[in-house]
Amino acid sequence: MLEVRPQKLDFANMSERQWRDLFKVRTAFHFETQPDTPAQSFKAMRKSLSALPTRRDFVTCWLLYDETANCVGLCPLQHPKPESPDYDGNKDRVYAEPIVLKPYRRQGVGTQLLPLVVNYAQSVGATWLQWDTKLESGFRFSEKLGATEAGRQRTNRLNAEQIDWDLMQRWADEGQARNPETKLLRFVNRPDPDLIDPFCGLVTAVNRFQPRDKLEGIEYTLTAEEFEKQVQHLEEGKSKYVVICTRETNDELSGMTDLIYSEARPSHAKVRLTGVRREQQGRGLGKWLKAAMMLDMGERYSKVEFVETDNFNTNRPMLSINDRMGFKLHEQYIFYKMRVSDVAAKINKPHARSFSKSHTMDSVTR
């Protein structure tokens, strides 16, 4: 069995060795799981991760080293800060996103991480551990551990060359005809100042009713402050946040869809969120918004070759729209959850001893 020595990171005071090791792991994992897309540059990664302490969630991360100080993976854990607007709804869950590089899998690394993860979860008072994976090794480990499947999410991909533009125009025309008093509102990165709060309210309302299967601790409230942080992060990465909303005669924003377009990766675009307020559903607004965005993309961002979007498998209305647009399954994620107390009961003494305080907190040999 490979003996792993975790090293806790302090993003504000990391050494150059740590930054390089972190970059190596993230880049290797990226090209294993997304070989057709460019990886984030070292400079962009460092700038992005340096801002983690300002986010609404605590992100605590360990680099994983073997006995020869070779970095073999990392283990980030996420838990909301008390000042987060969703703290009460999400505080019982710790989200884990461990990465073990391919050559070091099936050597007991995941099992050795359990004491570290449990200790952290207990320290913040969490009841649940939750994680996701798209790798066969992750499925096997989760099942062996006895975790419960909490949901499935698919990444669907649309080939731009196969978009039926006549269908998109027909959907757009039908949407306007069914809702003659409703207007489309488009903005990039930020709306007019007087629309920031209404837009944040719309995103919060749409998220509240998104299908989430049996996942724990995923409430999400978008505040104006958080929205500005997200936009700044995208701008630093030379990305555009394109949003199209439906606006009613009373000025209420009733539905929205978005598109992330990056100058660094112009061939790929990402739809993050599409939704309509529950009380405004049944009017064809979702189809209208999706069609309007594709038409806008085709006109303004002609370099896009693929559009990706994520949906839970239980979100049948949106999957139906995506299927008719031509989206195809690209990846399948499975979410797992397990009570912290149940994971603690699984930890056997030899593995617990392998995570002595010196291994967990001290630096590895340089």
C-alpha positions as CSV (number, residue, x, y, z in Angstrom):
1,M,0.0,0.0,0.0
2,L,1.2,3.5,-0.8
3,E,1.7,5.5,2.4
4,V,0.3,9.0,1.9
5,R,1.5,12.1,3.7
6,P,-1.0,15.0,3.5
7,Q,0.2,18.6,3.7
8,K,-2.3,21.2,4.6
9,L,-2.2,24.3,2.4
10,D,-2.4,28.0,3.4
11,F,-3.3,29.7,0.1
12,A,-2.1,33.1,1.4
13,N,1.4,31.7,2.2
14,M,2.1,28.8,-0.1
15,S,5.6,28.0,-1.3
16,E,6.6,27.9,-4.9
17,R,7.0,24.1,-4.6
18,Q,3.4,23.8,-3.3
19,W,2.0,26.0,-6.2
20,R,3.9,23.9,-8.8
21,D,2.8,20.6,-7.2
22,L,-0.8,21.8,-7.1
23,F,-0.6,22.9,-10.7
24,K,0.8,19.6,-11.8
25,V,-1.9,17.6,-10.1
26,R,-4.8,19.8,-11.4
27,T,-3.3,19.8,-15.0
28,A,-2.8,16.0,-15.1
29,F,-6.3,15.4,-13.9
30,H,-7.7,17.9,-16.4
31,F,-6.1,16.2,-19.4
32,E,-7.2,12.8,-18.1
33,T,-10.9,13.8,-17.8
34,Q,-11.1,16.6,-20.4
35,P,-8.5,15.8,-23.1
36,D,-10.2,17.9,-25.8
37,T,-10.1,21.2,-23.8
38,P,-7.1,23.4,-22.9
39,A,-6.1,23.4,-19.2
40,Q,-5.9,26.5,-17.1
41,S,-2.6,28.3,-17.1
42,F,-0.3,28.4,-14.0
43,K,-0.8,32.1,-13.7
44,A,-4.6,31.9,-14.0
45,M,-4.8,29.0,-11.5
46,R,-2.7,30.9,-9.0
47,K,-4.7,34.0,-9.3
48,S,-8.0,32.1,-9.0
49,L,-7.0,30.0,-6.0
50,S,-5.4,32.9,-4.2
51,A,-8.9,34.4,-4.0
52,L,-10.4,31.4,-2.3
53,P,-10.2,33.0,1.2
54,T,-12.7,35.7,0.0
55,R,-15.3,33.2,-1.2
56,R,-18.5,32.4,0.8
57,D,-17.3,28.9,1.6
58,F,-14.2,27.7,3.5
59,V,-12.1,25.7,1.2
60,T,-9.5,23.6,3.1
61,C,-7.1,21.7,0.9
62,W,-4.3,19.1,1.4
63,L,-1.7,18.1,-1.1
64,L,-0.9,14.4,-0.9
65,Y,2.7,13.2,-1.0
66,D,4.2,9.7,-1.0
67,E,7.2,8.8,1.2
68,T,9.7,10.2,-1.4
69,A,7.9,13.7,-1.4
70,N,6.3,13.0,-4.8
71,C,2.9,14.7,-5.1
72,V,0.3,12.1,-5.9
73,G,-3.0,14.0,-5.5
74,L,-4.9,16.6,-3.5
75,C,-8.0,16.7,-1.2
76,P,-10.1,19.9,-1.0
77,L,-12.9,20.0,1.5
78,Q,-15.6,22.7,1.4
79,H,-17.9,24.0,4.1
80,P,-19.9,27.3,4.3
81,K,-18.7,30.2,6.3
82,P,-21.0,31.4,9.1
83,E,-21.6,34.7,7.3
84,S,-22.8,32.8,4.2
85,P,-26.5,33.5,3.4
86,D,-27.0,29.8,3.1
87,Y,-25.1,28.7,6.2
88,D,-28.1,27.4,8.1
89,G,-29.2,25.3,5.1
90,N,-25.8,24.0,4.2
91,K,-23.8,23.8,7.4
92,D,-24.6,20.1,8.0
93,R,-22.7,19.0,4.8
94,V,-18.9,18.9,4.0
95,Y,-18.2,18.6,0.3
96,A,-15.1,16.6,-0.7
97,E,-13.4,16.7,-4.1
98,P,-10.3,14.4,-3.7
99,I,-8.1,13.8,-6.7
100,V,-5.6,10.9,-6.9
101,L,-3.5,10.8,-10.0
102,K,-4.0,7.7,-12.2
103,P,-0.7,5.9,-11.4
104,Y,-1.5,6.0,-7.7
105,R,-5.0,4.7,-7.6
106,R,-6.1,1.4,-6.1
107,Q,-3.3,1.7,-3.6
108,G,-5.3,2.6,-0.5
109,V,-5.1,6.4,-0.8
110,G,-8.8,7.0,-0.5
111,T,-9.0,4.8,2.6
112,Q,-6.1,6.6,4.2
113,L,-7.9,9.9,3.6
114,L,-10.9,8.9,5.6
115,P,-9.6,9.9,9.1
116,L,-8.5,13.4,7.7
117,V,-11.9,14.0,6.2
118,V,-13.9,12.7,9.2
119,N,-11.8,14.8,11.6
120,Y,-12.5,17.9,9.5
121,A,-16.2,17.2,9.3
122,Q,-16.4,16.7,13.0
123,S,-14.5,19.9,13.7
124,V,-17.1,22.0,11.8
125,G,-20.1,20.0,13.2
126,A,-21.2,18.5,9.9
127,T,-23.5,15.5,9.7
128,W,-23.0,14.5,6.1
129,L,-20.1,14.0,3.7
130,Q,-20.9,14.4,0.0
131,W,-18.9,14.0,-3.2
132,D,-19.2,13.3,-6.8
133,T,-17.2,11.3,-9.4
134,K,-17.3,10.3,-13.0
135,L,-14.5,7.7,-12.8
136,E,-15.0,4.0,-12.5
137,S,-12.5,3.9,-9.6
138,G,-14.6,6.5,-7.8
139,F,-17.7,4.4,-8.3
140,R,-16.1,1.3,-6.9
141,F,-14.6,3.1,-3.9
142,S,-17.9,4.8,-3.0
143,E,-19.8,1.5,-3.3
144,K,-17.2,-0.3,-1.2
145,L,-17.4,2.3,1.4
146,G,-21.2,1.9,1.6
147,A,-22.1,5.4,0.5
148,T,-25.6,6.2,-0.7
149,E,-26.1,7.4,-4.3
150,A,-27.7,10.8,-3.9
151,G,-28.1,11.8,-7.5
152,R,-26.9,11.7,-11.1
153,Q,-26.0,14.6,-13.2
154,R,-25.2,14.5,-16.9
155,T,-23.1,16.8,-19.0
156,N,-24.7,17.1,-22.4
157,R,-22.9,18.5,-25.4
158,L,-24.3,20.1,-28.5
159,N,-22.3,20.2,-31.8
160,A,-22.8,23.7,-33.2
161,E,-22.6,22.3,-36.7
162,Q,-25.7,20.3,-36.0
163,I,-27.9,23.0,-34.6
164,D,-31.2,23.3,-36.5
165,W,-31.3,27.0,-36.9
166,D,-34.8,26.9,-38.4
167,L,-36.1,25.2,-35.4
168,M,-34.4,27.7,-33.1
169,Q,-36.0,30.6,-35.0
170,R,-39.4,28.8,-34.9
171,W,-39.1,28.4,-31.1
172,A,-38.2,32.0,-30.7
173,D,-41.1,33.2,-32.8
174,E,-43.5,30.9,-31.0
175,G,-42.3,32.1,-27.6
176,Q,-42.9,35.7,-28.6
177,A,-46.3,34.9,-30.1
178,R,-47.4,33.1,-27.0
179,N,-46.2,36.0,-24.8
180,P,-46.7,39.2,-26.8
181,E,-46.2,41.5,-23.8
182,T,-43.1,39.8,-22.6
183,K,-39.7,41.2,-23.7
184,L,-36.3,39.7,-23.9
185,L,-33.5,41.4,-22.0
186,R,-29.9,40.7,-22.8
187,F,-26.7,41.8,-20.9
188,V,-23.1,40.7,-20.8
189,N,-21.4,40.4,-17.4
190,R,-23.6,43.0,-15.6
191,P,-27.1,44.3,-16.1
192,D,-28.0,47.9,-15.5
193,P,-27.5,48.8,-11.8
194,D,-31.2,48.9,-11.0
195,L,-31.5,45.3,-12.3
196,I,-28.7,43.7,-10.2
197,D,-30.9,42.9,-7.2
198,P,-33.9,41.7,-9.3
199,F,-31.5,39.5,-11.3
200,C,-30.0,38.0,-8.1
201,G,-33.5,37.4,-6.9
202,L,-34.4,35.5,-10.1
203,V,-31.3,33.3,-9.9
204,T,-32.1,32.5,-6.3
205,A,-35.7,31.6,-7.1
206,V,-34.7,29.5,-10.1
207,N,-32.1,27.6,-8.0
208,R,-34.5,27.0,-5.3
209,F,-36.7,24.8,-7.5
210,Q,-34.0,23.1,-9.6
211,P,-34.2,19.2,-9.2
212,R,-31.4,18.2,-6.9
213,D,-32.3,14.5,-6.2
214,K,-31.3,13.5,-2.6
215,L,-28.3,15.8,-2.2
216,E,-27.6,17.5,1.1
217,G,-26.7,21.1,1.8
218,I,-27.1,22.7,-1.7
219,E,-29.2,25.8,-1.0
220,Y,-27.9,28.8,-3.0
221,T,-28.8,32.5,-2.5
222,L,-27.1,34.9,-4.9
223,T,-26.4,38.2,-3.4
224,A,-25.2,41.4,-5.2
225,E,-21.8,41.1,-3.6
226,E,-21.4,37.4,-4.6
227,F,-22.6,38.2,-8.1
228,E,-19.9,40.9,-8.4
229,K,-17.2,38.5,-7.3
230,Q,-18.3,36.0,-9.8
231,V,-18.3,38.5,-12.6
232,Q,-14.8,39.8,-11.6
233,H,-13.5,36.2,-11.6
234,L,-14.9,35.6,-15.1
235,E,-13.5,38.9,-16.4
236,E,-10.0,38.1,-15.0
237,G,-10.2,34.8,-17.0
238,K,-11.2,36.8,-20.2
239,S,-14.7,35.2,-20.1
240,K,-18.0,36.7,-21.0
241,Y,-21.1,36.0,-18.9
242,V,-24.0,36.4,-21.4
243,V,-27.5,36.4,-20.0
244,I,-30.9,36.6,-21.6
245,C,-33.9,37.2,-19.4
246,T,-37.7,37.4,-20.0
247,R,-39.2,40.6,-18.6
248,E,-42.9,41.0,-17.8
249,T,-45.0,44.1,-18.2
250,N,-44.7,44.7,-14.4
251,D,-40.9,44.7,-14.9
252,E,-40.5,41.3,-13.1
253,L,-37.7,39.1,-14.5
254,S,-39.5,35.8,-15.0
255,G,-36.9,33.5,-16.5
256,M,-33.3,33.4,-17.6
257,T,-30.6,31.5,-19.4
258,D,-26.9,32.2,-19.6
259,L,-23.8,31.3,-21.6
260,I,-20.1,31.4,-20.6
261,Y,-17.9,32.3,-23.5
262,S,-14.1,32.4,-23.0
263,E,-11.7,34.1,-25.3
264,A,-9.1,31.6,-24.1
265,R,-11.3,28.8,-25.3
266,P,-13.5,30.1,-28.1
267,S,-14.5,26.7,-29.4
268,H,-16.4,25.8,-26.3
269,A,-19.3,27.5,-24.5
270,K,-21.0,26.6,-21.3
271,V,-24.7,27.0,-20.3
272,R,-24.7,27.1,-16.5
273,L,-28.3,27.9,-15.5
274,T,-31.7,28.0,-17.3
275,G,-34.9,28.3,-15.5
276,V,-38.3,30.0,-15.1
277,R,-40.0,31.1,-11.9
278,R,-42.4,28.4,-10.8
279,E,-45.5,30.7,-11.1
280,Q,-44.5,31.6,-14.7
281,Q,-44.0,28.1,-16.0
282,G,-46.2,26.6,-18.6
283,R,-45.9,29.5,-21.1
284,G,-43.0,28.2,-23.2
285,L,-40.5,30.6,-21.8
286,G,-37.8,28.0,-21.3
287,K,-37.8,27.0,-25.0
288,W,-37.9,30.6,-26.0
289,L,-34.9,31.5,-23.8
290,K,-32.8,28.6,-25.0
291,A,-33.6,29.3,-28.6
292,A,-32.9,33.0,-28.2
293,M,-29.5,32.2,-26.7
294,M,-28.5,29.9,-29.5
295,L,-29.5,32.4,-32.1
296,D,-27.5,35.1,-30.2
297,M,-24.5,32.8,-30.0
298,G,-24.6,31.9,-33.6
299,E,-24.6,35.6,-34.5
300,R,-22.0,36.9,-32.1
301,Y,-19.8,34.0,-31.2
302,S,-19.4,32.1,-34.4
303,K,-16.2,30.3,-33.3
304,V,-18.1,28.1,-30.9
305,E,-18.0,24.5,-31.9
306,F,-19.5,22.9,-28.8
307,V,-22.0,23.9,-26.2
308,E,-22.2,22.1,-22.9
309,T,-24.7,22.1,-20.1
310,D,-25.2,20.1,-16.9
311,N,-28.6,18.7,-15.7
312,F,-29.7,16.3,-13.1
313,N,-31.2,13.2,-14.7
314,T,-34.5,13.9,-12.9
315,N,-34.8,17.3,-14.6
316,R,-37.0,15.9,-17.3
317,P,-38.5,19.2,-18.7
318,M,-35.1,20.7,-19.4
319,L,-33.6,17.4,-20.7
320,S,-36.6,17.2,-23.1
321,I,-35.8,20.7,-24.5
322,N,-32.1,19.8,-24.7
323,D,-32.8,16.5,-26.5
324,R,-34.9,18.3,-29.1
325,M,-32.1,20.9,-29.6
326,G,-29.7,18.0,-30.3
327,F,-27.7,17.8,-27.1
328,K,-26.1,14.4,-26.6
329,L,-24.7,12.7,-23.4
330,H,-21.1,13.5,-23.0
331,E,-20.3,12.6,-19.3
332,Q,-22.2,11.1,-16.4
333,Y,-21.5,12.1,-12.8
334,I,-22.8,10.3,-9.7
335,F,-23.2,12.0,-6.4
336,Y,-22.7,10.1,-3.2
337,K,-23.4,10.9,0.4
338,M,-22.7,9.3,3.8
339,R,-23.2,10.2,7.4
340,V,-20.0,11.3,9.1
341,S,-20.7,8.9,11.9
342,D,-21.0,6.0,9.5
343,V,-17.7,6.9,7.8
344,A,-16.0,7.2,11.3
345,A,-17.2,3.7,12.1
346,K,-15.5,2.4,8.9
347,I,-12.1,3.7,9.9
348,N,-9.9,0.9,11.1
349,K,-7.0,1.5,13.6
350,P,-4.0,0.9,11.3
351,H,-5.2,3.5,8.8
352,A,-6.1,5.9,11.6
353,R,-2.5,5.6,13.0
354,S,-1.1,6.3,9.5
355,F,-2.5,9.8,9.9
356,S,-0.6,11.0,12.9
357,K,-0.6,14.7,13.7
358,S,2.8,15.0,12.3
359,H,1.8,13.7,8.9
360,T,-1.3,15.8,8.7
361,M,0.1,19.2,9.7
362,D,3.8,19.2,9.0
363,S,5.5,20.0,5.7
364,V,6.9,17.2,3.7
365,T,10.6,17.0,3.1
366,R,11.7,19.5,0.4
